Amino acid sequence: MKTLSDAEHQSDPSYQLLLRFCGLSFELPDPFDEHRDEKAITRRMAEVKTQVNALLDAGWEVYTADEVRLEHEAETRRMQLPKGQRTKLSVDRRKTSQSFFGALSLTSKKVKLYPIEGNQNTEQTILALERLQRETGTGKIAVVLDNARFHHAKALTGLYEPGQLLERITPIHLPPYAPDHNPVEHVWNAAKNNIENIQHETPEETFGASASHVTGRAVDYDFEHLPPRETRNDFVP
């Protein structure tokens, strides 16, 4: 490889340094989803924002909600040093996961967090929404959800009808393939960034640290204020 000045460098890092001086970035490109329709997303998000603002002005409690799955990975290494033999090293990696349902209030800027038993599914969503409704008190509630299949299941949608379990809740669905437009999705990113370089000894400590980070502060997110990419300093004191 040669530059325009015909100076030939001996190593790739030399060219990388020259390119950095030119203001070029070596960051990976943003992920691309072939199913994502930006025009449709823009149209739907305009509708969502209009509806949410009208409900907030009318005194409704509006949440943005989503599920998240956290993992705790433990690694144990054992070394055997028998005399006169080659050293033997064994590694045991074990992963434990825990899912949560979280709902960010656009009024209080606080997150309600509920652990999910087992897998993310319609039954667990119903349990979480029923608890959210119960803890919100009186009044009408709107919950903004993504387009996960179990968020549209008949077993759930029928419960929003008058006289049913979730009659105080009005669901609002985001456009497909647009998780980055959900404010609570960025809360999960910030929480993961907060614990990603901290090795806790037990799964309980890992999940507890993440839960405390999410619920212990106000989050300055709504549909008009979302971070572009970086989420390490998303929380307000």
N, C-alpha and C positions, 0 to 999 in steps of 0.2 A: 504494500500500500504506500502511496506517495501523496504528499500534499501538493498544492498548486505551485509552491516554491521549489518543488523537486527535492525537498529535504526528506530523507528517508529515516524514519525512527526505528529503533530496534525492538520496541515492545508495544503491545496494544494499549497499556495504560497511558503511554505518551500521547496516543491519538485521542484517548478518552479525555485527557486533561485539556488538549487543544479544543476539543468540541465543547467542553464545559466553559472554557473562556468565551466561546461564541454564544453562550446562553442556551445551549441545548440540554435537554433533560434525558436521563437514562431510566426514568421511571417506567414501569410497565403500563401499557395502555389500559384504559378503563374496559371492564368486561362488556361484551356485546351480546345481546340476546336477539336472535333473529325473529322471535315472536313479538317483540316489543314494538308497538305502534305509537310513535311519539305524538302524532297528531291526535289520535284518539285519547291518549293519556292527557294531553293538554286540555282537550275539550272536557273530559270527565272531571279533571281536577278543578277546572273553573266552576263546574256545577257543584262539586263537593264544597269548595270554599264558600260559595254563595249560600248554600244550605246551612253549613256550620255557623257562619256569621249571623244568619237570621235566627237560628236557634239560640245562640249565645245572647243575642240582643233580647230575646223573649224570655230569658231567665232559665233556660235549660242547662243541665250539666252535660257537657260533651267530653267524651273520652276518645282517645285513639288507642286501640288495643292490638296486641299481637302476642304470639307465642315465641319463646326462645329456648334453645337447648344448649346447656353448658356441659362441658366435659372436664373431668379430673383425670389426669394421667399420672400414674405412679410408676417409677422405674427402680427396680432393685438389681444391683450388680453384685455378683459373688465371684471371688477369685480364689483359685486353689493353687498353692505353690508347693507341690510335692517335690521333694529333693531328687535331683537327677532327671526330672521330667519337664516337658514344656508347660508353661503356665496356662491354666484353663480359666477362661472368663465366661461366665453365664449371665445373661441379661433377661430379666422378667418384666415385661411392660403390661400394665393393667389399666383399662379405661373404665370409668364410671360416669354416667351421664344423669342429668336431671333437667327436666323441662319446667318452664314457668309460664304463666299467663300474666301479662302486665297490662295495665291500663293507665295512661297518662291523662290527667285532668287538664283541660285547656284553661280552666279557671284558676285552680290552686297551683298548677305546675308541679304537682306531686304525683308519684307513681304508686299505685296499688299493685302489689305483687303476690300472686298465689301459686304455690307449687302444684304441679300436675302429677298425678299418680299414673305411672306407666307412660303410654304413648300419647302424643297429641292427637285428639280425635273429637268427634262431635260431643260425646258424653262429657269429656273433660271441659269443653268449651261451655256447655250448658251449666255445669257446676260452677265454673268461674264467673259466668255472667250473672247467675242467680246470687252468688255471694256479693258481687259488685253492686247489684241492684239493692240488696239488703243493707249494705254498708253505706250506701249513698243517701239513705233517708228518704224523705218524701220528694215529690216533684217528678218531672219528666227527664228522661235520660236518652241521650243519643250516643251510640258506640260506633266509631269508624273502624271497620275491619278490612283486611285484604281479601283477595279472591281465592283463598284456600278452599278446596272442595268441601271440607267438612263445615265451613262457615255458611254454606248454602244448602246443607242437608235439610230435608223435609222435617226430620225430627227436631231440628232447631228452629227453622223459620216459622213453623206452626205455633211455637211458644210465644211469639210476639203478638199474637192476636188477643183481643180483649177477653179477660177472664182466664187467660193462661198464665203460666209460671213467670214469663218474662214480659208481661203486658206493659210495663212502664218503659221498656227499652225500644227505641227505634234504631234499627241498624242502618248504617250508611256504608256502602262498599266502595273501596278504591278501585281504580282501573286495573285490569290484569297486567302482570309483569311490571309492576311499578312499586316495589317495596321501599325504594328510596324516597317516596313521597309520604311515607308514614312516619310522623315524628317519633313514635316510640321505637321504631327500628333503629334510629340513631342513638337512642338511649342504650339499647343493647350493645351497639358498637362501642360506645364510650365505656360501658361496664367491662366489656371483654378486654379493651385496651388497658384498663386499669389493673387487671389481674394477670395479664398474659405473661409477664416476666417475673411473677411472684410464685414460687413453688410452695404450696401449702402441703402439710403432711397428710391430711385426710380429706376425703370428698366433702365432708361437712364443713370444714374450714374454707374450702374453695367456694362452695355454693353460698355459704354464709357471708363471705367477704363481698361477693358480687351483689347479693341481695341488699346488704347494708349500704353499698355504694349507690345503688339505684334508689332506695327508699329514703335515704338519709339526707336528701337535699332537694332543692327545687331545680327543675329542668327548664331552661328558657327556649323551648321549642314549640312551634305551632306550624300551621301550613304555610305561613308567610316567612318563617324564619327557620331554615334548615341549613345545616352545614354542608358545604360542597363535598368534602371528602374527609378532612382531618377531624377527629372527634375526641381528642385527648383532653381538651379543656372546654367541654360543652356545658358544664354545670355552673350555675350561679350560686354564690354563697347563701 
